[in-house]
Amino acid sequence: MFRKKERKVPTLNTSALPDLIFTVLFFFMIVTHMRQTDVKVKVESPQGTKLQKLQKKYATAYIYIGRDKNGDVKVQFNKDVVAISQIADRVMQQRETLPMDEQQYFTVSIKADRDTPLDVIAQVKDALREANALKISYSATEISESEQNTLK
């Protein structure tokens, strides 16, 4: 007669699981932005309204201007605290590391504390002019619309 067969739950195929895990891992590795520079000076960015993002970050040198722990104004070029007289040489060295066709996109981003004396910024700009680094961007934080209205 009719026999009743026992039904078993099929096992889950986990052979593709390692591929899935590595795919997710690579996704997060690519998407996550890692900070490359430890800022050694205190920088509180000024605020602005018409801000734009840098297009080619790989062709950008970063200059941080702010006060150290002792309250002295210091200039940091990428990872190192340098004297203003060394900036032109450092800029030229970094620009030369780029391929020839990418050197035209070389930009210097200045992230200065809002209380930085203007003569220090002027000295840095003179050093950049000496190095023929004429594309300069200034970093700032964006002002919200409510803050704009209170400033008017």
SETI-498057 format. One record per residue (C-alpha): x negated, y negated, z negated; residue number from 1. Coordinates in nm, 4 decimals. Last residue first. Layout:
<site><X>X</X><Y>Y</Y><Z>Z</Z><nr>NUM</nr></site>
...
This chain:
<site><X>-2.2107</X><Y>-8.9575</Y><Z>-0.8359</Z><nr>152</nr></site>
<site><X>-2.4096</X><Y>-8.7242</Y><Z>-1.0641</Z><nr>151</nr></site>
<site><X>-2.0930</X><Y>-8.5749</Y><Z>-1.2157</Z><nr>150</nr></site>
<site><X>-1.9635</X><Y>-8.4831</Y><Z>-0.8703</Z><nr>149</nr></site>
<site><X>-2.2872</X><Y>-8.3107</Y><Z>-0.7769</Z><nr>148</nr></site>
<site><X>-2.2750</X><Y>-8.1053</Y><Z>-1.0990</Z><nr>147</nr></site>
<site><X>-1.9238</X><Y>-7.9873</Y><Z>-1.0115</Z><nr>146</nr></site>
<site><X>-2.0391</X><Y>-7.8991</Y><Z>-0.6580</Z><nr>145</nr></site>
<site><X>-2.3216</X><Y>-7.6782</Y><Z>-0.7882</Z><nr>144</nr></site>
<site><X>-2.6789</X><Y>-7.7981</Y><Z>-0.7565</Z><nr>143</nr></site>
<site><X>-2.9155</X><Y>-7.5613</Y><Z>-0.5789</Z><nr>142</nr></site>
<site><X>-3.2492</X><Y>-7.4774</Y><Z>-0.7335</Z><nr>141</nr></site>
<site><X>-3.5628</X><Y>-7.6199</Y><Z>-0.5808</Z><nr>140</nr></site>
<site><X>-3.8684</X><Y>-7.5082</Y><Z>-0.3877</Z><nr>139</nr></site>
<site><X>-4.0596</X><Y>-7.7458</Y><Z>-0.1631</Z><nr>138</nr></site>
<site><X>-4.1613</X><Y>-7.6320</Y><Z>0.1825</Z><nr>137</nr></site>
<site><X>-4.4779</X><Y>-7.7345</Y><Z>0.3616</Z><nr>136</nr></site>
<site><X>-4.5713</X><Y>-7.6817</Y><Z>0.7240</Z><nr>135</nr></site>
<site><X>-4.8789</X><Y>-7.9034</Y><Z>0.7751</Z><nr>134</nr></site>
<site><X>-5.1507</X><Y>-7.6651</Y><Z>0.6672</Z><nr>133</nr></site>
<site><X>-5.4404</X><Y>-7.8345</Y><Z>0.8477</Z><nr>132</nr></site>
<site><X>-5.6772</X><Y>-7.7373</Y><Z>0.5631</Z><nr>131</nr></site>
<site><X>-5.7465</X><Y>-8.1068</Y><Z>0.4946</Z><nr>130</nr></site>
<site><X>-5.3709</X><Y>-8.1733</Y><Z>0.5077</Z><nr>129</nr></site>
<site><X>-5.3242</X><Y>-7.9002</Y><Z>0.2461</Z><nr>128</nr></site>
<site><X>-5.5844</X><Y>-8.0664</Y><Z>0.0217</Z><nr>127</nr></site>
<site><X>-5.4086</X><Y>-8.4020</Y><Z>0.0663</Z><nr>126</nr></site>
<site><X>-5.0751</X><Y>-8.2363</Y><Z>-0.0231</Z><nr>125</nr></site>
<site><X>-5.2314</X><Y>-8.0956</Y><Z>-0.3415</Z><nr>124</nr></site>
<site><X>-5.3641</X><Y>-8.4409</Y><Z>-0.4332</Z><nr>123</nr></site>
<site><X>-5.0183</X><Y>-8.5934</Y><Z>-0.3710</Z><nr>122</nr></site>
<site><X>-4.8568</X><Y>-8.3266</Y><Z>-0.5918</Z><nr>121</nr></site>
<site><X>-5.1024</X><Y>-8.4129</Y><Z>-0.8690</Z><nr>120</nr></site>
<site><X>-5.0355</X><Y>-8.7860</Y><Z>-0.8203</Z><nr>119</nr></site>
<site><X>-4.6616</X><Y>-8.7191</Y><Z>-0.8466</Z><nr>118</nr></site>
<site><X>-4.6910</X><Y>-8.6085</Y><Z>-1.2096</Z><nr>117</nr></site>
<site><X>-4.5159</X><Y>-8.2744</Y><Z>-1.2663</Z><nr>116</nr></site>
<site><X>-4.1958</X><Y>-8.3118</Y><Z>-1.4715</Z><nr>115</nr></site>
<site><X>-3.9730</X><Y>-8.1172</Y><Z>-1.2298</Z><nr>114</nr></site>
<site><X>-4.2233</X><Y>-7.8326</Y><Z>-1.2284</Z><nr>113</nr></site>
<site><X>-4.3607</X><Y>-7.7646</Y><Z>-0.8846</Z><nr>112</nr></site>
<site><X>-4.2991</X><Y>-7.4716</Y><Z>-0.6530</Z><nr>111</nr></site>
<site><X>-4.4822</X><Y>-7.5626</Y><Z>-0.3356</Z><nr>110</nr></site>
<site><X>-4.4303</X><Y>-7.3249</Y><Z>-0.0452</Z><nr>109</nr></site>
<site><X>-4.7064</X><Y>-7.3330</Y><Z>0.2158</Z><nr>108</nr></site>
<site><X>-4.6042</X><Y>-7.2139</Y><Z>0.5603</Z><nr>107</nr></site>
<site><X>-4.7856</X><Y>-7.0121</Y><Z>0.8275</Z><nr>106</nr></site>
<site><X>-4.5522</X><Y>-6.9631</Y><Z>1.1246</Z><nr>105</nr></site>
<site><X>-4.8139</X><Y>-7.0735</Y><Z>1.3813</Z><nr>104</nr></site>
<site><X>-5.0527</X><Y>-6.8164</Y><Z>1.2345</Z><nr>103</nr></site>
<site><X>-4.8289</X><Y>-6.5320</Y><Z>1.3585</Z><nr>102</nr></site>
<site><X>-4.9740</X><Y>-6.5165</Y><Z>1.7131</Z><nr>101</nr></site>
<site><X>-5.3308</X><Y>-6.4997</Y><Z>1.5797</Z><nr>100</nr></site>
<site><X>-5.2583</X><Y>-6.2186</Y><Z>1.3335</Z><nr>99</nr></site>
<site><X>-5.2596</X><Y>-6.3332</Y><Z>0.9703</Z><nr>98</nr></site>
<site><X>-5.5709</X><Y>-6.2960</Y><Z>0.7521</Z><nr>97</nr></site>
<site><X>-5.7021</X><Y>-6.6282</Y><Z>0.8871</Z><nr>96</nr></site>
<site><X>-5.4092</X><Y>-6.8145</Y><Z>0.7261</Z><nr>95</nr></site>
<site><X>-5.5061</X><Y>-6.6737</Y><Z>0.3850</Z><nr>94</nr></site>
<site><X>-5.8663</X><Y>-6.7880</Y><Z>0.4142</Z><nr>93</nr></site>
<site><X>-5.7654</X><Y>-7.1350</Y><Z>0.5385</Z><nr>92</nr></site>
<site><X>-5.5260</X><Y>-7.1781</Y><Z>0.2464</Z><nr>91</nr></site>
<site><X>-5.7866</X><Y>-7.0645</Y><Z>-0.0067</Z><nr>90</nr></site>
<site><X>-6.0461</X><Y>-7.3060</Y><Z>0.1315</Z><nr>89</nr></site>
<site><X>-5.8044</X><Y>-7.6015</Y><Z>0.1216</Z><nr>88</nr></site>
<site><X>-5.6876</X><Y>-7.5142</Y><Z>-0.2315</Z><nr>87</nr></site>
<site><X>-6.0326</X><Y>-7.5059</Y><Z>-0.3912</Z><nr>86</nr></site>
<site><X>-6.0568</X><Y>-7.8826</Y><Z>-0.4611</Z><nr>85</nr></site>
<site><X>-5.7225</X><Y>-7.8674</Y><Z>-0.6439</Z><nr>84</nr></site>
<site><X>-5.8814</X><Y>-7.6376</Y><Z>-0.9001</Z><nr>83</nr></site>
<site><X>-5.7464</X><Y>-7.2853</Y><Z>-0.9098</Z><nr>82</nr></site>
<site><X>-5.5177</X><Y>-7.0649</Y><Z>-1.1211</Z><nr>81</nr></site>
<site><X>-5.4994</X><Y>-6.7362</Y><Z>-0.9341</Z><nr>80</nr></site>
<site><X>-5.2106</X><Y>-6.5185</Y><Z>-0.8151</Z><nr>79</nr></site>
<site><X>-5.0669</X><Y>-6.7197</Y><Z>-0.5232</Z><nr>78</nr></site>
<site><X>-5.2449</X><Y>-7.0538</Y><Z>-0.5676</Z><nr>77</nr></site>
<site><X>-5.1826</X><Y>-7.1757</Y><Z>-0.9225</Z><nr>76</nr></site>
<site><X>-5.2259</X><Y>-7.5439</Y><Z>-1.0081</Z><nr>75</nr></site>
<site><X>-5.2486</X><Y>-7.6546</Y><Z>-1.3701</Z><nr>74</nr></site>
<site><X>-5.1141</X><Y>-7.9519</Y><Z>-1.5682</Z><nr>73</nr></site>
<site><X>-5.2237</X><Y>-7.9210</Y><Z>-1.9314</Z><nr>72</nr></site>
<site><X>-4.9597</X><Y>-7.8483</Y><Z>-2.1980</Z><nr>71</nr></site>
<site><X>-5.1706</X><Y>-7.5957</Y><Z>-2.3881</Z><nr>70</nr></site>
<site><X>-4.9566</X><Y>-7.3016</Y><Z>-2.2736</Z><nr>69</nr></site>
<site><X>-4.9986</X><Y>-7.4058</Y><Z>-1.9108</Z><nr>68</nr></site>
<site><X>-4.8131</X><Y>-7.6879</Y><Z>-1.7398</Z><nr>67</nr></site>
<site><X>-4.6844</X><Y>-7.6776</Y><Z>-1.3873</Z><nr>66</nr></site>
<site><X>-4.7739</X><Y>-7.6536</Y><Z>-1.0206</Z><nr>65</nr></site>
<site><X>-4.7156</X><Y>-7.3259</Y><Z>-0.8390</Z><nr>64</nr></site>
<site><X>-4.8546</X><Y>-7.2921</Y><Z>-0.4861</Z><nr>63</nr></site>
<site><X>-4.7225</X><Y>-7.0068</Y><Z>-0.2749</Z><nr>62</nr></site>
<site><X>-4.8646</X><Y>-6.9060</Y><Z>0.0623</Z><nr>61</nr></site>
<site><X>-4.6158</X><Y>-6.7977</Y><Z>0.3270</Z><nr>60</nr></site>
<site><X>-4.6627</X><Y>-6.5887</Y><Z>0.6400</Z><nr>59</nr></site>
<site><X>-4.5042</X><Y>-6.2762</Y><Z>0.4856</Z><nr>58</nr></site>
<site><X>-4.2054</X><Y>-6.4882</Y><Z>0.3856</Z><nr>57</nr></site>
<site><X>-4.1015</X><Y>-6.5567</Y><Z>0.7438</Z><nr>56</nr></site>
<site><X>-3.7707</X><Y>-6.7467</Y><Z>0.7374</Z><nr>55</nr></site>
<site><X>-3.7859</X><Y>-6.9445</Y><Z>0.4134</Z><nr>54</nr></site>
<site><X>-3.4407</X><Y>-7.0217</Y><Z>0.2780</Z><nr>53</nr></site>
<site><X>-3.2744</X><Y>-7.3595</Y><Z>0.3200</Z><nr>52</nr></site>
<site><X>-3.1525</X><Y>-7.6121</Y><Z>0.0619</Z><nr>51</nr></site>
<site><X>-2.9383</X><Y>-7.9220</Y><Z>0.1088</Z><nr>50</nr></site>
<site><X>-2.8198</X><Y>-8.0066</Y><Z>-0.2466</Z><nr>49</nr></site>
<site><X>-3.1258</X><Y>-8.0191</Y><Z>-0.4687</Z><nr>48</nr></site>
<site><X>-3.2406</X><Y>-7.9409</Y><Z>-0.8212</Z><nr>47</nr></site>
<site><X>-3.5938</X><Y>-7.9501</Y><Z>-0.9578</Z><nr>46</nr></site>
<site><X>-3.7579</X><Y>-7.6223</Y><Z>-1.0497</Z><nr>45</nr></site>
<site><X>-3.8755</X><Y>-7.5562</Y><Z>-1.4039</Z><nr>44</nr></site>
<site><X>-4.2245</X><Y>-7.4161</Y><Z>-1.3594</Z><nr>43</nr></site>
<site><X>-4.4357</X><Y>-7.3082</Y><Z>-1.6556</Z><nr>42</nr></site>
<site><X>-4.7782</X><Y>-7.1931</Y><Z>-1.5369</Z><nr>41</nr></site>
<site><X>-4.9191</X><Y>-6.8423</Y><Z>-1.5115</Z><nr>40</nr></site>
<site><X>-4.6637</X><Y>-6.7138</Y><Z>-1.2617</Z><nr>39</nr></site>
<site><X>-4.7224</X><Y>-6.3450</Y><Z>-1.2062</Z><nr>38</nr></site>
<site><X>-4.7175</X><Y>-6.2874</Y><Z>-0.8327</Z><nr>37</nr></site>
<site><X>-4.5866</X><Y>-5.9945</Y><Z>-0.6320</Z><nr>36</nr></site>
<site><X>-4.2321</X><Y>-5.9786</Y><Z>-0.7640</Z><nr>35</nr></site>
<site><X>-4.0727</X><Y>-5.6677</Y><Z>-0.6198</Z><nr>34</nr></site>
<site><X>-3.7707</X><Y>-5.7035</Y><Z>-0.3959</Z><nr>33</nr></site>
<site><X>-3.5566</X><Y>-5.3904</Y><Z>-0.3909</Z><nr>32</nr></site>
<site><X>-3.4083</X><Y>-5.3067</Y><Z>-0.0523</Z><nr>31</nr></site>
<site><X>-3.6852</X><Y>-5.0813</Y><Z>0.0754</Z><nr>30</nr></site>
<site><X>-3.7411</X><Y>-4.8840</Y><Z>-0.2437</Z><nr>29</nr></site>
<site><X>-3.3669</X><Y>-4.8618</Y><Z>-0.3049</Z><nr>28</nr></site>
<site><X>-3.3061</X><Y>-4.7085</Y><Z>0.0384</Z><nr>27</nr></site>
<site><X>-3.6039</X><Y>-4.4759</Y><Z>0.0013</Z><nr>26</nr></site>
<site><X>-3.4579</X><Y>-4.3351</Y><Z>-0.3210</Z><nr>25</nr></site>
<site><X>-3.1122</X><Y>-4.2945</Y><Z>-0.1651</Z><nr>24</nr></site>
<site><X>-3.2626</X><Y>-4.1001</Y><Z>0.1247</Z><nr>23</nr></site>
<site><X>-3.4758</X><Y>-3.8945</Y><Z>-0.1141</Z><nr>22</nr></site>
<site><X>-3.1677</X><Y>-3.7938</Y><Z>-0.3146</Z><nr>21</nr></site>
<site><X>-2.9690</X><Y>-3.7039</Y><Z>-0.0029</Z><nr>20</nr></site>
<site><X>-3.2472</X><Y>-3.4897</Y><Z>0.1352</Z><nr>19</nr></site>
<site><X>-3.2821</X><Y>-3.3133</Y><Z>-0.2017</Z><nr>18</nr></site>
<site><X>-2.9031</X><Y>-3.2414</Y><Z>-0.2019</Z><nr>17</nr></site>
<site><X>-2.8855</X><Y>-3.0872</Y><Z>0.1456</Z><nr>16</nr></site>
<site><X>-2.9377</X><Y>-2.7293</Y><Z>0.0196</Z><nr>15</nr></site>
<site><X>-2.6736</X><Y>-2.7694</Y><Z>-0.2484</Z><nr>14</nr></site>
<site><X>-2.4067</X><Y>-2.5442</Y><Z>-0.0957</Z><nr>13</nr></site>
<site><X>-2.1316</X><Y>-2.5131</Y><Z>-0.3540</Z><nr>12</nr></site>
<site><X>-2.0302</X><Y>-2.1590</Y><Z>-0.4305</Z><nr>11</nr></site>
<site><X>-1.6945</X><Y>-2.0332</Y><Z>-0.3102</Z><nr>10</nr></site>
<site><X>-1.4330</X><Y>-1.9774</Y><Z>-0.5802</Z><nr>9</nr></site>
<site><X>-1.3477</X><Y>-1.6107</Y><Z>-0.5916</Z><nr>8</nr></site>
<site><X>-1.0291</X><Y>-1.4477</Y><Z>-0.4750</Z><nr>7</nr></site>
<site><X>-0.9452</X><Y>-1.1081</Y><Z>-0.6002</Z><nr>6</nr></site>
<site><X>-0.7783</X><Y>-0.8976</Y><Z>-0.3407</Z><nr>5</nr></site>
<site><X>-0.4350</X><Y>-0.7504</Y><Z>-0.4168</Z><nr>4</nr></site>
<site><X>-0.3920</X><Y>-0.4212</Y><Z>-0.2552</Z><nr>3</nr></site>
<site><X>-0.0962</X><Y>-0.3540</Y><Z>-0.0423</Z><nr>2</nr></site>
<site><X>0.0000</X><Y>0.0000</Y><Z>0.0000</Z><nr>1</nr></site>
